[in-house]
Amino acid sequence: MADNTSKRGGVRAGAGRKKGSSVYGEPTKAVRIPESLLATVTELLDYKKKQSEITDIDYPNVFFPDLDGSSPSIPFYGASVAAGFPSPADDYVEKRLDLNELLINKPASTFFVRAQGESMLGAGIHSGDVLVVDRSLNPSVGKVVVCALDGELTVKRLRSKEGKLVLAPENPEFPDIPLNEGAEMVIWGVVTSVIHNV
């Protein structure tokens, strides 16, 4: 008598993806979304994926805005400061300013990184400054970019010299870094603001 029992199907111990091993670092679930929201959801998923990738690489000076947290708004005085400070009277308060609103255009594609070294002093970037970096912007020639070069983060201005792209410092004491074909280089984003303590 033939055995008609199938050897296929069913759950096998140890088979399949491990829990939390997706590109997002956690379990996923299939959902349907309206076509009008596709771009927004895709951008948020890309943000989550990139955040997971950067964390995995373990760059201690890279951090992300808290998209869920509340941010305090601070009085914004409409009077310009020439040699003094405006009166704290309410008449001068133009509005309340949220620094996230001022510094971050696209929260889902923004991250922060702390600068180290003095190669970008001419661009107003000092060691210890916090750079606001937007991944959604095109890293075109002339922009200040943050990139991973052979596994190390660097901030430089993207320039074209003699028909070839280079990562150019803004300090004459440092040399250009030519982008050779053999170099492992990934541009992480374009610097949009510099947070500098005085």
C-alpha positions as CSV (number, residue, x, y, z in Angstrom):
1,M,0.0,0.0,0.0
2,A,1.4,3.3,-1.1
3,D,2.0,6.1,1.4
4,N,0.0,9.1,0.2
5,T,1.3,11.4,3.0
6,S,3.0,14.5,1.5
7,K,6.5,15.4,2.6
8,R,5.9,19.0,1.6
9,G,4.4,22.0,3.4
10,G,4.0,22.8,7.0
11,V,6.3,24.6,9.4
12,R,9.9,23.5,9.7
13,A,11.9,24.4,12.8
14,G,14.5,27.1,12.0
15,A,13.1,27.8,8.6
16,G,12.3,31.2,7.2
17,R,13.5,34.7,8.1
18,K,14.4,35.3,11.7
19,K,12.2,37.7,13.6
20,G,13.4,41.3,13.2
21,S,15.8,40.5,10.3
22,S,14.0,42.7,7.7
23,V,15.7,45.8,6.2
24,Y,13.8,47.8,8.8
25,G,15.2,45.8,11.8
26,E,11.7,44.6,12.9
27,P,8.9,42.4,11.7
28,T,6.9,43.7,8.7
29,K,3.3,43.3,7.6
30,A,1.7,43.7,4.1
31,V,-0.9,46.5,3.9
32,R,-2.8,48.3,1.2
33,I,-2.4,52.1,0.9
34,P,-4.1,54.7,-1.3
35,E,-2.1,55.6,-4.4
36,S,-2.2,59.3,-3.4
37,L,-0.2,58.4,-0.3
38,L,2.4,56.1,-2.0
39,A,5.1,58.8,-2.3
40,T,4.8,59.8,1.4
41,V,4.8,56.2,2.7
42,T,7.7,55.3,0.5
43,E,9.7,58.2,1.8
44,L,8.9,57.2,5.4
45,L,9.9,53.6,4.7
46,D,13.1,54.7,3.1
47,Y,13.9,56.9,6.2
48,K,13.3,53.9,8.5
49,K,15.5,51.7,6.3
50,K,18.3,54.2,6.1
51,Q,18.1,54.8,9.9
52,S,18.4,51.1,10.5
53,E,21.4,50.8,8.1
54,I,23.2,53.7,9.7
55,T,22.6,52.3,13.2
56,D,23.9,48.9,12.1
57,I,27.1,50.5,10.8
58,D,27.6,52.0,14.3
59,Y,28.5,55.7,13.6
60,P,28.3,57.2,17.1
61,N,28.1,60.8,15.8
62,V,25.0,60.2,13.6
63,F,21.6,60.8,15.0
64,F,18.0,61.4,13.8
65,P,15.3,63.9,14.6
66,D,12.6,62.6,16.9
67,L,9.6,62.5,14.6
68,D,7.2,61.6,17.3
69,G,8.4,63.9,20.1
70,S,7.0,67.4,20.8
71,S,9.4,70.2,20.3
72,P,9.3,73.5,22.2
73,S,8.6,76.7,20.4
74,I,10.7,79.7,21.4
75,P,9.7,83.5,21.1
76,F,10.9,84.9,17.8
77,Y,11.6,88.7,18.0
78,G,10.7,90.7,14.9
79,A,13.2,93.4,15.7
80,S,16.7,93.1,14.3
81,V,19.6,93.1,16.7
82,A,22.3,95.6,15.8
83,A,24.1,96.3,19.0
84,G,21.6,95.4,21.6
85,F,18.7,93.1,22.5
86,P,15.1,93.9,21.8
87,S,12.8,94.6,24.8
88,P,11.1,91.4,26.0
89,A,7.8,93.2,25.7
90,D,5.2,91.1,23.9
91,D,4.8,93.8,21.2
92,Y,8.1,92.7,19.7
93,V,7.3,89.0,19.5
94,E,6.5,88.3,15.9
95,K,5.6,84.6,16.4
96,R,6.8,81.5,18.2
97,L,9.6,79.7,16.3
98,D,10.0,75.9,16.2
99,L,13.7,75.2,15.4
100,N,12.7,71.9,13.7
101,E,10.5,74.0,11.4
102,L,13.4,76.4,10.7
103,L,16.1,73.8,10.1
104,I,14.3,70.7,8.8
105,N,12.5,70.7,5.5
106,K,11.8,67.0,5.2
107,P,11.9,65.2,8.5
108,A,11.6,61.8,7.0
109,S,14.9,62.3,5.0
110,T,16.9,64.3,7.5
111,F,19.6,63.2,10.0
112,F,22.2,65.0,12.1
113,V,25.9,64.3,12.3
114,R,28.6,66.0,14.4
115,A,31.6,67.4,12.4
116,Q,35.1,66.5,13.4
117,G,38.3,68.2,12.3
118,E,39.2,71.5,10.6
119,S,39.0,70.8,6.9
120,M,35.8,72.8,6.4
121,L,36.5,76.0,8.3
122,G,36.1,78.1,5.2
123,A,32.5,76.8,4.9
124,G,31.8,77.8,8.5
125,I,31.9,74.2,9.7
126,H,34.0,73.8,12.9
127,S,34.9,70.7,14.8
128,G,32.0,69.8,17.1
129,D,29.3,71.5,15.0
130,V,26.1,69.6,14.3
131,L,25.3,69.3,10.6
132,V,21.7,69.0,9.4
133,V,21.8,66.6,6.4
134,D,19.0,66.0,3.9
135,R,19.1,62.7,2.0
136,S,16.4,63.8,-0.5
137,L,18.5,66.6,-2.1
138,N,20.5,66.0,-5.2
139,P,24.3,66.0,-4.3
140,S,25.2,68.3,-7.2
141,V,28.6,70.0,-7.8
142,G,29.1,72.8,-5.4
143,K,27.0,71.3,-2.5
144,V,28.5,70.4,0.8
145,V,27.9,66.6,1.3
146,V,28.4,64.0,3.9
147,C,29.6,60.7,2.6
148,A,31.0,57.4,3.7
149,L,34.4,57.0,2.0
150,D,36.1,53.6,2.5
151,G,34.0,53.1,5.6
152,E,34.7,56.5,7.2
153,L,32.4,59.5,7.3
154,T,33.6,62.8,5.9
155,V,32.1,66.2,5.1
156,K,33.5,68.0,2.0
157,R,32.3,70.2,-0.9
158,L,31.6,68.2,-4.1
159,R,33.6,69.8,-6.9
160,S,34.6,69.1,-10.5
161,K,38.2,69.6,-11.4
162,E,39.6,68.8,-14.8
163,G,36.5,66.9,-15.6
164,K,36.7,64.6,-12.5
165,L,34.7,64.8,-9.3
166,V,36.6,65.5,-6.1
167,L,35.7,65.9,-2.4
168,A,37.2,69.4,-1.7
169,P,38.0,70.8,1.7
170,E,37.4,74.4,2.6
171,N,40.8,74.8,4.2
172,P,44.0,75.2,2.1
173,E,46.0,73.0,4.6
174,F,44.0,69.9,3.4
175,P,44.2,68.2,0.0
176,D,41.4,67.3,-2.3
177,I,40.2,63.8,-2.2
178,P,39.8,62.5,-5.8
179,L,36.9,60.1,-6.4
180,N,38.8,57.2,-8.0
181,E,36.8,54.3,-9.5
182,G,38.2,51.9,-6.9
183,A,37.1,53.9,-3.9
184,E,34.0,52.8,-2.0
185,M,32.1,56.0,-1.6
186,V,28.4,56.6,-0.8
187,I,27.0,60.1,-0.5
188,W,24.6,60.1,2.5
189,G,23.1,63.5,1.9
190,V,23.5,67.3,1.4
191,V,24.3,69.6,4.3
192,T,21.5,72.2,4.6
193,S,22.4,73.9,8.0
194,V,25.2,74.1,10.5
195,I,24.4,74.4,14.2
196,H,27.4,76.2,15.7
197,N,27.9,77.2,19.3
198,V,29.6,80.6,19.8
